[in-house]
């Protein structure tokens, strides 16, 4: 099964059967349009027929594939919920999967079948599809680095605006790598920034709600810029008011120390600020604070502090003792070390 993002992920007009397996509300329509465009380029105007796999029968779909088009020479037959479609007739004399396996052995040249499934169980049908030049494509979320590149490229191409690096990072943290939601938020932010404008971190903060998960990460800014007192106050607010996960808060503190240790080690090795910033994705005020501290902290001391963070994180995850007290000690130790640097 070819995965999204790999060199094997291709769609062309010569594929008689294509499976798009995944639930991404942006990528699945994107690849559907790619197939439609390829068919239109190859055959001129095409006819498209859509079936809901939860309701349609295999006979209905196959009849449409095999019947001649009335207006155009080529058809695109789309079956949504294809996983339900293939399972609906399980145990009957004519299961849909068996019928499609038979069809795949000799697909109609004037029709293209597109199966769109939330999940996909690999089986004999995959081999039958691939044997006739079709493809089963697994649509997966983009990795973080690819999503960030997509954010910048999409905003420039679609809305004639730019996204500041720290704004892209913040938007990704708030929306996750869900392209459909990112696309909607980018459209809004680009409209506010205006043609040729720049989407800043301040715009993201003002117009994109903070996710529950992201709220835990404000502990990093509190420790970096506010010292021990502000760090402890922020921690109590996260645990008592926002009801944040103690494990997530512990991870946020550990991640901050991990980046600080990595930055200090790179600086000690002679790396310049821009190289460190790019390698560790240190953008915005917290990134600048990390770079400043990296020049004043010994990598060995930070390694010891990181070990302490990892040990505390493990205790919180296992539920050893009172997690709030463990987090208080962790935040206090880290904040004092940062303040003393």
Secondary structure, DSSP 8 states (H G I E B T S, - for coil): -EETTSTT----TT-SEEEEE---TTHHHHHHHHHHHHHHHHHSS-EEEEEETTT--HHHHHHHHHS--SSSS-EEEEEESHHHHHHTTTTSTT-HHHHHHHHHHT--TTEEEEEEESS---SHHHHHHHHTT-EEEE-----HHHHHHHHHHHHHHHHS-EE-HHHHHHHHHHH-S-HHHHHHHHHHHHHHH-TT-EE-HHHHHHHS---HHHHTTHHHHHHHHHHHHHHHHHHHIIIIIS---HHHHHHHHHHHHHHHHHHHHHHHTT--HHHHHHHHT--HHHHHHHHHHHTTS-HHHHHHHHHHHHHHHHHHHHT-S-HHHHHHHHHHHHHHHHHH-
